[in-house]
Amino acid sequence: MWALRRAGNPLRIRAQQVASVRGCASLEVLLTADAKNVEGHHDGDCQKACCCRKPNPPAFQLPFSSGQFAWSRSFSSQPGANSGDKDDEVEDGFSDLEVPPEDDKKEAALTSEDNSDEDAAGEIGFPDVDADAKPEKDHIKKAFNSTLLKAMLEAPRYEVTKALEKWANDGNTLDRNEVFFVVLNLRKRRWFSKALELLEWVDKSKLLEFGERDYASRVDLIAKVHGLYKAEKYIENIPASHRGEIVYRTLLANCVSEANVRKAEQVFNKMKDLGFPVTIFSVNQLLLLYKRVDKKKISDVLEMMEKQDVKPSLFSYKLLVDAKGTSRDIQGMEEVIERMGKDGIEPDLMFSATIAKHYIFNGQREKAEALLESLAGDDIEKNHVARKILLPIYGFLGKNDDVERIWKMCEDNPRLDECMSAIEAFGKLGNVEKAEKIFEDMFVKWKTLSSKYYNALLKVYASHNLLDKGKELIKRMDENNVRFGTQTLDALVKLYVDAGEVEKADSLLHKLSLKNKIKPHYSSYIMLLDSYSAKGDVHNSEKVFNKLRQIGYTGRIRQYQLLLIAYLNAKAPVYGFKERMKADNIFPNNVVASLITATDPFVKKKSISDLLD
């Protein structure tokens, strides 16, 4: 384990909560209106029916600061813990397991939809039922034809309870497996509020007796809909016999999802105080948290694992390998992989692909290609998972023949995920027409598509600066009633930013996030902030910076760095910036410290003659 303890790097956090705010203008208006006019229309005292009021800050917004993490093994948050080293100066590294370092813009083309948050979700799982007690196939088949699911999907957002009561009055009976199936489907659609209302109705109606995992599921949904504070208060009302480790680890996972270091540490300590054992699940949550916001603490977690005799899981090794690769420590990454083999844990295909990507990003192309060949294997024609993974990587490497070869294996009877990977791959090769043909062929076979397949093509348009095609695709999504998600917003922002229309991108991000009641990705705001800061636009840089803080993105140093660059490019002085950072419990790395000095009006700038003297 000692060989692992140097791993770590802060990574992008993608909190995925739903803000309860009102929608606004139609998409057609937003896409065609002048950005300034649209912004002014909605920010003023407009009385038009399409207009929306500025919402109150959503309940999930909590301060991001690291409090004292007091337990006997010196596992604590110390002042300066967020200070960066040379790896931090590039800032942010990979976005989870897929995004390359920001200093290599070309490598950003290898980004895919997959990310470690999905791994984290798999590690967390849905706590509705025991992992060893999932519904059998016949129950799943019955639930698939669920009248309850149909009622929930058709119910208007604010009439869920009414729809449930009608469903019950129609003579339907409730089954635990069916509830599990419906909640699972609502979660997949990110309709957390509907899922929560369903569980609340079931509990209030006393139709089923709740167990610990049912309460844990409700805690998870409350955290996502109403915030951590409400979830924590709800736990106090859970019967003591059901207030166990599963309930608290669900709260811990949501603290990590929001990157709330102070609260995550408090929950972890409380679990210890209550006598719960230190499990690999809880440890992995800490590794995930510190990998993103403070890599220096990873070694503390590993030391604690040794003392508590907690064995790493595959997910633990995914986090550690990614941290090493992100730090460009390939030798260290290989040592972690070697230790993983000694522990008898084999990497899965996605994990192996991540290793190959780290080799690519660090210039070791031969090692990457050798690993990719082993991933392909002899049964590539039957291994659709390998095909899905290999297509975008070969596209990034410029291997047109390999992309064509693998796609030919899929073409006669493709799966949805293979089509999405192919769109991404041909987009990376610059073959936009081929990517468009695959997209259109998908409609012939499946008739309707969810937003993530539109997003794949939208990202191709954004990468090739095809603004008009991107706008048409977005309008098509709207006409087909496809729900906009955070990935769509992120791609849309990139589309407009790369076309030089930063203000329009800003306006669309604001209005569409309200209209679709979603919390945009951190990266969406960072694209805006990066563009504004490069132009020395202090006003808009401050506006985006404050928006990041308002909705809970306050744990990373990148946004402070970009804000300082805006002041530097504007040749404007900055007052009290150190105090601003200290209030957020963020401590400057070397680059930020230099920027603070360069923009501080009270620091005497030495002239050349002063330096010569």
Residue, then its C-alpha position, 0 to 999 in steps of 0.5 A: m500500500w505504501a507504493l500507492r500513497r503518492a497518488g492524487n490530483p484535483l479533478r473536475i467535480r460535476a455536481q448533478q442536482v436539480a434546481s427548483v426554478r421556473g422556466c422562461a422563454s421559448l428556445e426559438v426566441l433564445l437562439t435567435a434573439d440578441a444576447k443583450n436584449v434577451e438578458g435585459h428582457h429577463d433581468g428587468d421588471c418584465q411583465k410578459a408571460c414568457c418571462c421568469r423571475k430570478p430564482n432564490p438560491p436553491a437549497f442545495q447550495l452549501p459553503f465549500s470549506s474544509g473544517q477540522f477533521a478531528w480523529s486520532r490518526s491525524f487525518s485532518s484538514q489543515p490550513g493550506a491543504n488546498s495549496g497547489d504544487k506544480d501539478d496544480e498550476v496547470e489546474d484541474g487535470f483530467s475531468d474525472l477519468e476521461v478529460p486530458p490536462e487543459d494545457d494540451k488542447k488537442e488532447a481534449a478531443l479524446t473526451s467522452e461521455d463516460n466519466s468517473d462520476e458514473d463509476a461513482a454512481g455504480e459504486i454507490g448504487f441505488p440503496d432501494v434494495d439489498a444488492d443480494a436481493k434484487p428482483e428476479k427476472d419474472h418480477i422485472k418483466k412484470a414491472f416493465n409493464s408497470t401501470l405505476l411507471k406509466a402513471m408517474l411518467e404521464a403525471p405533470r410535475y406538480e400533480v404527482t400525488k394526485a396521479l398516485e391517488k387516482w392510480a390507487n383508486d383504480g384498484n391497483t395494488l403496490d408491490r415492492n419490486e414495482v416500486f424499486f423498478v419505478v424509482l430506478n427508472l425515474r432516477k435514470r431520467r433524473w426525475f428525482s422530485k417525482a421519485l421522492e414524491l412517490l416514496e413520500w406517498v408510499d410512506k404516508s399511505k402505509l402501503l409498504e413497511f420501510g426498511e433501512r434501504d428504503y429510508a436511505s433511498r429517501v435520504d438520497l433523493i432529499a439531498k438531490v432535490h432539497g439539499l444536504y441540510k434537509a437530508e441531514k434533518y430527515i435522518e433525525n426522524i428515521p426510526a433508530s432501528h433503521r438509522g444505520e450505516i447505509v443511511y449515513r453512507t448515502l449522506l456521505a456520498n451526496c456530500v462528496s457529490e457536491a464536493n462539500v469537504r467540511k460536511a463530508e468529513q463531519v459525516f465520516n467522523k460521525m459514522k466512526d463515533l456511532g461505531f460503524p466500521v470503516t468500509i471500502f465504500s466510505v473510503n472510496q468516497l473520501l478518495l473520490l473527494y480528495k482526488r478532486v479537490d485536495k490530492k495531498k490528503i489521499s496519502d492520509v486515506l491510504e495510511m488509514m486503510e492500512k491501519q484499519d486493514v481495509k482492502p482496496s476495491l477495483f474502484s479504489y484502484k481506478l481512482l489511484v491510477d487516474a490520479k497518478g496518470t493525471s500527475r504524469d507519473i507513469q512509473g507511479m501509475e504502473e506501480v499501482i497497476e502492479r500492486m493491483g495485480k498482486d491483490g488479484i484485481e483485474p482491470d475491466l475494459m473501461f479501466s484498461a482504456t483509461i490506462a491507454k489514454h494516460y499513455i496517450f496523453n503522456g506521449q507514450r503512444e506505443k504502449a497505448e497502441a499495444l494495450l488497445e490491441s490487447l483490448a480488441g482481442d480475437d473476439i472483437e466481432k462479438n465484443h460490443v463493449a470493446r468496440k464501443i470503447l475502442l472507436p473514439i480512442y482510435g478516432f483520436l489517434g487518427k486511425n481511420d482504417d481501424v475506425e472503419r474496420i470496427w464500425k463495419m463490424c457494427e454497421d449491420n446491426p449496431r447498438l445505440d452505444e456503438c452508434m454514439s461512439a462511432i459518431e464521436a470517432f468519425g467526428k474526431l477524424g473530421n468526417v462530419e458527413k459520416a457522423e451525420k449519416i450514422f445519426e440519421d440512420m439511428f432514427v430509421k431504426w429507433k424512431t426516437l432518441s434521447s438527448k445523449y445521442y443528440n449531444a454526441l453530434l452536437k459535440v462534433y459540430a462544436s469541435h468543427n465550429l459548425l454553428d449553424k448546424g449546431k443551432e439547427l440540431i438544437k431546434r430539432m431537439d426542441e421540436n422533438n420534445v427532447r429534454f435538455g440536460t447538462q451535457t447538452l448545455d455544455a456542448l451548446v456553450k462550447l458551440y457558441v464560445d468557439a464561434g466567438e459568441v461568448e455573450k450569447a453562450d452566457s445568455l443561453l446557459h442562464k436561460l436554458s438552465l432555468k427553463n429546464k430546471i437543471k444545474p449546469h456543469y462546472s466546465s460550462y461556466i469555466m468556458l465562459l470565464d476563460s473567454y471573458s478573462a482572456k478579453g480582460d472583461v472584469h465585469n462579466s468575469e466577476k458575474v460568472f465567478n459569483k454564479l459559480r459560488q452561488i450554485g455551489y462550485t467553490g472548491r477549486i482554484r481554477q476559477y480564482q486563477l481565471l478571475l485574476i487573469a481578467y484583472l491582469n488583462a484589463k490592467a485593473p487593480v485587485y483589492g483584498f483578493k487574498e481575503r476573498m480566497k481565505a474566506d472560501n478556505i482556498f489557498p493560492n498555489n504558485v501561479v495564483a500567488s504570482l497573479i495576486t502580486a501582479t494585480d495588487p496595487f499596494v505592491k511596488k513593482k520593481s523597475i529594471s533599474d531597481l533590479l540592476d541596483 
